Amino acid sequence: MVLVTADPRNGPVAGAADELAHCVCGLPPCIEVHQLLAGREFAVPTQASRDRVKAFAAQMANYVYAVIDRRNNTAVLVDPCWDIGGIFDHVCGSLGARAITAAV
């Protein structure tokens, strides 16, 4: 079980570029919890887009959690905000989830 965070005080996860990890005790090894940061994994403002919502989202630094069950590669999102399409793209693309089945 891996919790991916943005805490620069901890060591990097092998194969995960700018993500860092902590062990979370008590969960089955097939469950992963990923912490996604607005402005980093989703709602990333670009010079070309000048999207004010994404720029504001990056300033707010909201976290969204993706809980992925690796037995069937499905995910549940906790507190999704700002850029739902970007969150789906990251979870289903970069994190390899097959589907997002719920959001709370």
Phi and psi in radians as a Rosetta constraint file:
Dihedral C 1 N 2 CA 2 C 2 CIRCULARHARMONIC -2.241 0.35
Dihedral N 2 CA 2 C 2 N 3 CIRCULARHARMONIC 2.350 0.35
Dihedral C 2 N 3 CA 3 C 3 CIRCULARHARMONIC -1.893 0.35
Dihedral N 3 CA 3 C 3 N 4 CIRCULARHARMONIC 2.022 0.35
Dihedral C 3 N 4 CA 4 C 4 CIRCULARHARMONIC -1.580 0.35
Dihedral N 4 CA 4 C 4 N 5 CIRCULARHARMONIC 2.202 0.35
Dihedral C 4 N 5 CA 5 C 5 CIRCULARHARMONIC -2.298 0.35
Dihedral N 5 CA 5 C 5 N 6 CIRCULARHARMONIC 3.035 0.35
Dihedral C 5 N 6 CA 6 C 6 CIRCULARHARMONIC -1.841 0.35
Dihedral N 6 CA 6 C 6 N 7 CIRCULARHARMONIC 0.318 0.35
Dihedral C 6 N 7 CA 7 C 7 CIRCULARHARMONIC -1.354 0.35
Dihedral N 7 CA 7 C 7 N 8 CIRCULARHARMONIC 1.913 0.35
Dihedral C 7 N 8 CA 8 C 8 CIRCULARHARMONIC -1.214 0.35
Dihedral N 8 CA 8 C 8 N 9 CIRCULARHARMONIC -0.123 0.35
Dihedral C 8 N 9 CA 9 C 9 CIRCULARHARMONIC -1.415 0.35
Dihedral N 9 CA 9 C 9 N 10 CIRCULARHARMONIC -0.157 0.35
Dihedral C 9 N 10 CA 10 C 10 CIRCULARHARMONIC -1.916 0.35
Dihedral N 10 CA 10 C 10 N 11 CIRCULARHARMONIC 2.811 0.35
Dihedral C 10 N 11 CA 11 C 11 CIRCULARHARMONIC -1.286 0.35
Dihedral N 11 CA 11 C 11 N 12 CIRCULARHARMONIC 2.745 0.35
Dihedral C 11 N 12 CA 12 C 12 CIRCULARHARMONIC -1.312 0.35
Dihedral N 12 CA 12 C 12 N 13 CIRCULARHARMONIC 2.711 0.35
Dihedral C 12 N 13 CA 13 C 13 CIRCULARHARMONIC -1.485 0.35
Dihedral N 13 CA 13 C 13 N 14 CIRCULARHARMONIC 2.356 0.35
Dihedral C 13 N 14 CA 14 C 14 CIRCULARHARMONIC -1.025 0.35
Dihedral N 14 CA 14 C 14 N 15 CIRCULARHARMONIC 2.190 0.35
Dihedral C 14 N 15 CA 15 C 15 CIRCULARHARMONIC 1.441 0.35
Dihedral N 15 CA 15 C 15 N 16 CIRCULARHARMONIC -0.008 0.35
Dihedral C 15 N 16 CA 16 C 16 CIRCULARHARMONIC -1.995 0.35
Dihedral N 16 CA 16 C 16 N 17 CIRCULARHARMONIC 1.814 0.35
Dihedral C 16 N 17 CA 17 C 17 CIRCULARHARMONIC -0.749 0.35
Dihedral N 17 CA 17 C 17 N 18 CIRCULARHARMONIC -1.302 0.35
Dihedral C 17 N 18 CA 18 C 18 CIRCULARHARMONIC -1.886 0.35
Dihedral N 18 CA 18 C 18 N 19 CIRCULARHARMONIC 0.366 0.35
Dihedral C 18 N 19 CA 19 C 19 CIRCULARHARMONIC -1.836 0.35
Dihedral N 19 CA 19 C 19 N 20 CIRCULARHARMONIC 2.606 0.35
Dihedral C 19 N 20 CA 20 C 20 CIRCULARHARMONIC -2.153 0.35
Dihedral N 20 CA 20 C 20 N 21 CIRCULARHARMONIC 2.769 0.35
Dihedral C 20 N 21 CA 21 C 21 CIRCULARHARMONIC -2.264 0.35
Dihedral N 21 CA 21 C 21 N 22 CIRCULARHARMONIC 2.662 0.35
Dihedral C 21 N 22 CA 22 C 22 CIRCULARHARMONIC -2.325 0.35
Dihedral N 22 CA 22 C 22 N 23 CIRCULARHARMONIC 2.619 0.35
Dihedral C 22 N 23 CA 23 C 23 CIRCULARHARMONIC -1.505 0.35
Dihedral N 23 CA 23 C 23 N 24 CIRCULARHARMONIC 2.348 0.35
Dihedral C 23 N 24 CA 24 C 24 CIRCULARHARMONIC -1.944 0.35
Dihedral N 24 CA 24 C 24 N 25 CIRCULARHARMONIC 2.106 0.35
Dihedral C 24 N 25 CA 25 C 25 CIRCULARHARMONIC -1.463 0.35
Dihedral N 25 CA 25 C 25 N 26 CIRCULARHARMONIC 2.615 0.35
Dihedral C 25 N 26 CA 26 C 26 CIRCULARHARMONIC 1.656 0.35
Dihedral N 26 CA 26 C 26 N 27 CIRCULARHARMONIC -0.116 0.35
Dihedral C 26 N 27 CA 27 C 27 CIRCULARHARMONIC -1.774 0.35
Dihedral N 27 CA 27 C 27 N 28 CIRCULARHARMONIC 2.614 0.35
Dihedral C 27 N 28 CA 28 C 28 CIRCULARHARMONIC -1.076 0.35
Dihedral N 28 CA 28 C 28 N 29 CIRCULARHARMONIC 2.649 0.35
Dihedral C 28 N 29 CA 29 C 29 CIRCULARHARMONIC -1.146 0.35
Dihedral N 29 CA 29 C 29 N 30 CIRCULARHARMONIC -0.262 0.35
Dihedral C 29 N 30 CA 30 C 30 CIRCULARHARMONIC -1.470 0.35
Dihedral N 30 CA 30 C 30 N 31 CIRCULARHARMONIC -0.083 0.35
Dihedral C 30 N 31 CA 31 C 31 CIRCULARHARMONIC -1.794 0.35
Dihedral N 31 CA 31 C 31 N 32 CIRCULARHARMONIC 2.253 0.35
Dihedral C 31 N 32 CA 32 C 32 CIRCULARHARMONIC -2.074 0.35
Dihedral N 32 CA 32 C 32 N 33 CIRCULARHARMONIC 2.460 0.35
Dihedral C 32 N 33 CA 33 C 33 CIRCULARHARMONIC -2.087 0.35
Dihedral N 33 CA 33 C 33 N 34 CIRCULARHARMONIC 2.089 0.35
Dihedral C 33 N 34 CA 34 C 34 CIRCULARHARMONIC -1.967 0.35
Dihedral N 34 CA 34 C 34 N 35 CIRCULARHARMONIC 2.319 0.35
Dihedral C 34 N 35 CA 35 C 35 CIRCULARHARMONIC -1.725 0.35
Dihedral N 35 CA 35 C 35 N 36 CIRCULARHARMONIC 2.092 0.35
Dihedral C 35 N 36 CA 36 C 36 CIRCULARHARMONIC -1.904 0.35
Dihedral N 36 CA 36 C 36 N 37 CIRCULARHARMONIC 2.387 0.35
Dihedral C 36 N 37 CA 37 C 37 CIRCULARHARMONIC -1.909 0.35
Dihedral N 37 CA 37 C 37 N 38 CIRCULARHARMONIC 2.226 0.35
Dihedral C 37 N 38 CA 38 C 38 CIRCULARHARMONIC -1.049 0.35
Dihedral N 38 CA 38 C 38 N 39 CIRCULARHARMONIC 2.315 0.35
Dihedral C 38 N 39 CA 39 C 39 CIRCULARHARMONIC 1.653 0.35
Dihedral N 39 CA 39 C 39 N 40 CIRCULARHARMONIC -0.215 0.35
Dihedral C 39 N 40 CA 40 C 40 CIRCULARHARMONIC -2.048 0.35
Dihedral N 40 CA 40 C 40 N 41 CIRCULARHARMONIC -1.068 0.35
Dihedral C 40 N 41 CA 41 C 41 CIRCULARHARMONIC -1.583 0.35
Dihedral N 41 CA 41 C 41 N 42 CIRCULARHARMONIC -0.422 0.35
Dihedral C 41 N 42 CA 42 C 42 CIRCULARHARMONIC -2.606 0.35
Dihedral N 42 CA 42 C 42 N 43 CIRCULARHARMONIC 2.932 0.35
Dihedral C 42 N 43 CA 43 C 43 CIRCULARHARMONIC 0.912 0.35
Dihedral N 43 CA 43 C 43 N 44 CIRCULARHARMONIC 0.795 0.35
Dihedral C 43 N 44 CA 44 C 44 CIRCULARHARMONIC -1.532 0.35
Dihedral N 44 CA 44 C 44 N 45 CIRCULARHARMONIC 1.995 0.35
Dihedral C 44 N 45 CA 45 C 45 CIRCULARHARMONIC -1.280 0.35
Dihedral N 45 CA 45 C 45 N 46 CIRCULARHARMONIC 2.523 0.35
Dihedral C 45 N 46 CA 46 C 46 CIRCULARHARMONIC -2.163 0.35
Dihedral N 46 CA 46 C 46 N 47 CIRCULARHARMONIC 2.753 0.35
Dihedral C 46 N 47 CA 47 C 47 CIRCULARHARMONIC -1.085 0.35
Dihedral N 47 CA 47 C 47 N 48 CIRCULARHARMONIC -0.680 0.35
Dihedral C 47 N 48 CA 48 C 48 CIRCULARHARMONIC -1.209 0.35
Dihedral N 48 CA 48 C 48 N 49 CIRCULARHARMONIC -0.670 0.35
Dihedral C 48 N 49 CA 49 C 49 CIRCULARHARMONIC -1.401 0.35
Dihedral N 49 CA 49 C 49 N 50 CIRCULARHARMONIC -0.605 0.35
Dihedral C 49 N 50 CA 50 C 50 CIRCULARHARMONIC 0.889 0.35
Dihedral N 50 CA 50 C 50 N 51 CIRCULARHARMONIC 0.646 0.35
Dihedral C 50 N 51 CA 51 C 51 CIRCULARHARMONIC -1.345 0.35
Dihedral N 51 CA 51 C 51 N 52 CIRCULARHARMONIC 1.933 0.35
Dihedral C 51 N 52 CA 52 C 52 CIRCULARHARMONIC -1.185 0.35
Dihedral N 52 CA 52 C 52 N 53 CIRCULARHARMONIC -0.566 0.35
Dihedral C 52 N 53 CA 53 C 53 CIRCULARHARMONIC -1.139 0.35
Dihedral N 53 CA 53 C 53 N 54 CIRCULARHARMONIC -0.788 0.35
Dihedral C 53 N 54 CA 54 C 54 CIRCULARHARMONIC -1.140 0.35
Dihedral N 54 CA 54 C 54 N 55 CIRCULARHARMONIC -0.684 0.35
Dihedral C 54 N 55 CA 55 C 55 CIRCULARHARMONIC -1.103 0.35
Dihedral N 55 CA 55 C 55 N 56 CIRCULARHARMONIC -0.733 0.35
Dihedral C 55 N 56 CA 56 C 56 CIRCULARHARMONIC -1.161 0.35
Dihedral N 56 CA 56 C 56 N 57 CIRCULARHARMONIC -0.728 0.35
Dihedral C 56 N 57 CA 57 C 57 CIRCULARHARMONIC -1.047 0.35
Dihedral N 57 CA 57 C 57 N 58 CIRCULARHARMONIC -0.717 0.35
Dihedral C 57 N 58 CA 58 C 58 CIRCULARHARMONIC -1.121 0.35
Dihedral N 58 CA 58 C 58 N 59 CIRCULARHARMONIC -0.652 0.35
Dihedral C 58 N 59 CA 59 C 59 CIRCULARHARMONIC -1.189 0.35
Dihedral N 59 CA 59 C 59 N 60 CIRCULARHARMONIC -0.582 0.35
Dihedral C 59 N 60 CA 60 C 60 CIRCULARHARMONIC -1.257 0.35
Dihedral N 60 CA 60 C 60 N 61 CIRCULARHARMONIC -0.442 0.35
Dihedral C 60 N 61 CA 61 C 61 CIRCULARHARMONIC 0.955 0.35
Dihedral N 61 CA 61 C 61 N 62 CIRCULARHARMONIC 0.832 0.35
Dihedral C 61 N 62 CA 62 C 62 CIRCULARHARMONIC -1.353 0.35
Dihedral N 62 CA 62 C 62 N 63 CIRCULARHARMONIC 2.529 0.35
Dihedral C 62 N 63 CA 63 C 63 CIRCULARHARMONIC -1.817 0.35
Dihedral N 63 CA 63 C 63 N 64 CIRCULARHARMONIC 2.492 0.35
Dihedral C 63 N 64 CA 64 C 64 CIRCULARHARMONIC -2.147 0.35
Dihedral N 64 CA 64 C 64 N 65 CIRCULARHARMONIC 2.485 0.35
Dihedral C 64 N 65 CA 65 C 65 CIRCULARHARMONIC -1.955 0.35
Dihedral N 65 CA 65 C 65 N 66 CIRCULARHARMONIC 2.352 0.35
Dihedral C 65 N 66 CA 66 C 66 CIRCULARHARMONIC -1.989 0.35
Dihedral N 66 CA 66 C 66 N 67 CIRCULARHARMONIC 2.071 0.35
Dihedral C 66 N 67 CA 67 C 67 CIRCULARHARMONIC -1.789 0.35
Dihedral N 67 CA 67 C 67 N 68 CIRCULARHARMONIC 2.005 0.35
Dihedral C 67 N 68 CA 68 C 68 CIRCULARHARMONIC -1.966 0.35
Dihedral N 68 CA 68 C 68 N 69 CIRCULARHARMONIC 2.253 0.35
Dihedral C 68 N 69 CA 69 C 69 CIRCULARHARMONIC -1.672 0.35
Dihedral N 69 CA 69 C 69 N 70 CIRCULARHARMONIC 1.899 0.35
Dihedral C 69 N 70 CA 70 C 70 CIRCULARHARMONIC -1.290 0.35
Dihedral N 70 CA 70 C 70 N 71 CIRCULARHARMONIC -0.180 0.35
Dihedral C 70 N 71 CA 71 C 71 CIRCULARHARMONIC -1.142 0.35
Dihedral N 71 CA 71 C 71 N 72 CIRCULARHARMONIC -0.645 0.35
Dihedral C 71 N 72 CA 72 C 72 CIRCULARHARMONIC -2.252 0.35
Dihedral N 72 CA 72 C 72 N 73 CIRCULARHARMONIC 0.118 0.35
Dihedral C 72 N 73 CA 73 C 73 CIRCULARHARMONIC 0.948 0.35
Dihedral N 73 CA 73 C 73 N 74 CIRCULARHARMONIC 0.717 0.35
Dihedral C 73 N 74 CA 74 C 74 CIRCULARHARMONIC -1.854 0.35
Dihedral N 74 CA 74 C 74 N 75 CIRCULARHARMONIC 2.694 0.35
Dihedral C 74 N 75 CA 75 C 75 CIRCULARHARMONIC -2.258 0.35
Dihedral N 75 CA 75 C 75 N 76 CIRCULARHARMONIC 2.665 0.35
Dihedral C 75 N 76 CA 76 C 76 CIRCULARHARMONIC -2.121 0.35
Dihedral N 76 CA 76 C 76 N 77 CIRCULARHARMONIC 2.346 0.35
Dihedral C 76 N 77 CA 77 C 77 CIRCULARHARMONIC -1.736 0.35
Dihedral N 77 CA 77 C 77 N 78 CIRCULARHARMONIC 2.429 0.35
Dihedral C 77 N 78 CA 78 C 78 CIRCULARHARMONIC -1.998 0.35
Dihedral N 78 CA 78 C 78 N 79 CIRCULARHARMONIC 2.085 0.35
Dihedral C 78 N 79 CA 79 C 79 CIRCULARHARMONIC 1.087 0.35
Dihedral N 79 CA 79 C 79 N 80 CIRCULARHARMONIC 0.857 0.35
Dihedral C 79 N 80 CA 80 C 80 CIRCULARHARMONIC -1.168 0.35
Dihedral N 80 CA 80 C 80 N 81 CIRCULARHARMONIC 2.457 0.35
Dihedral C 80 N 81 CA 81 C 81 CIRCULARHARMONIC -2.662 0.35
Dihedral N 81 CA 81 C 81 N 82 CIRCULARHARMONIC 2.881 0.35
Dihedral C 81 N 82 CA 82 C 82 CIRCULARHARMONIC 1.163 0.35
Dihedral N 82 CA 82 C 82 N 83 CIRCULARHARMONIC -1.071 0.35
Dihedral C 82 N 83 CA 83 C 83 CIRCULARHARMONIC -2.342 0.35
Dihedral N 83 CA 83 C 83 N 84 CIRCULARHARMONIC 1.371 0.35
Dihedral C 83 N 84 CA 84 C 84 CIRCULARHARMONIC -1.063 0.35
Dihedral N 84 CA 84 C 84 N 85 CIRCULARHARMONIC -0.732 0.35
Dihedral C 84 N 85 CA 85 C 85 CIRCULARHARMONIC -1.062 0.35
Dihedral N 85 CA 85 C 85 N 86 CIRCULARHARMONIC -0.725 0.35
Dihedral C 85 N 86 CA 86 C 86 CIRCULARHARMONIC -1.153 0.35
Dihedral N 86 CA 86 C 86 N 87 CIRCULARHARMONIC -0.642 0.35
Dihedral C 86 N 87 CA 87 C 87 CIRCULARHARMONIC -1.147 0.35
Dihedral N 87 CA 87 C 87 N 88 CIRCULARHARMONIC -0.815 0.35
Dihedral C 87 N 88 CA 88 C 88 CIRCULARHARMONIC -1.032 0.35
Dihedral N 88 CA 88 C 88 N 89 CIRCULARHARMONIC -0.778 0.35
Dihedral C 88 N 89 CA 89 C 89 CIRCULARHARMONIC -1.036 0.35
Dihedral N 89 CA 89 C 89 N 90 CIRCULARHARMONIC -0.761 0.35
Dihedral C 89 N 90 CA 90 C 90 CIRCULARHARMONIC -1.205 0.35
Dihedral N 90 CA 90 C 90 N 91 CIRCULARHARMONIC -0.794 0.35
Dihedral C 90 N 91 CA 91 C 91 CIRCULARHARMONIC -1.183 0.35
Dihedral N 91 CA 91 C 91 N 92 CIRCULARHARMONIC -0.773 0.35
Dihedral C 91 N 92 CA 92 C 92 CIRCULARHARMONIC -1.443 0.35
Dihedral N 92 CA 92 C 92 N 93 CIRCULARHARMONIC -0.419 0.35
Dihedral C 92 N 93 CA 93 C 93 CIRCULARHARMONIC -1.609 0.35
Dihedral N 93 CA 93 C 93 N 94 CIRCULARHARMONIC -1.315 0.35
Dihedral C 93 N 94 CA 94 C 94 CIRCULARHARMONIC -1.145 0.35
Dihedral N 94 CA 94 C 94 N 95 CIRCULARHARMONIC -0.643 0.35
Dihedral C 94 N 95 CA 95 C 95 CIRCULARHARMONIC -1.612 0.35
Dihedral N 95 CA 95 C 95 N 96 CIRCULARHARMONIC -0.177 0.35
Dihedral C 95 N 96 CA 96 C 96 CIRCULARHARMONIC 1.373 0.35
Dihedral N 96 CA 96 C 96 N 97 CIRCULARHARMONIC 0.315 0.35
Dihedral C 96 N 97 CA 97 C 97 CIRCULARHARMONIC -1.265 0.35
Dihedral N 97 CA 97 C 97 N 98 CIRCULARHARMONIC 2.498 0.35
Dihedral C 97 N 98 CA 98 C 98 CIRCULARHARMONIC -1.372 0.35
Dihedral N 98 CA 98 C 98 N 99 CIRCULARHARMONIC -0.640 0.35
Dihedral C 98 N 99 CA 99 C 99 CIRCULARHARMONIC -2.727 0.35
Dihedral N 99 CA 99 C 99 N 100 CIRCULARHARMONIC 2.689 0.35
Dihedral C 99 N 100 CA 100 C 100 CIRCULARHARMONIC -1.823 0.35
Dihedral N 100 CA 100 C 100 N 101 CIRCULARHARMONIC 2.059 0.35
Dihedral C 100 N 101 CA 101 C 101 CIRCULARHARMONIC -1.711 0.35
Dihedral N 101 CA 101 C 101 N 102 CIRCULARHARMONIC -0.310 0.35
Dihedral C 101 N 102 CA 102 C 102 CIRCULARHARMONIC -2.819 0.35
Dihedral N 102 CA 102 C 102 N 103 CIRCULARHARMONIC 2.845 0.35
Dihedral C 102 N 103 CA 103 C 103 CIRCULARHARMONIC -2.485 0.35
Dihedral N 103 CA 103 C 103 N 104 CIRCULARHARMONIC 2.416 0.35
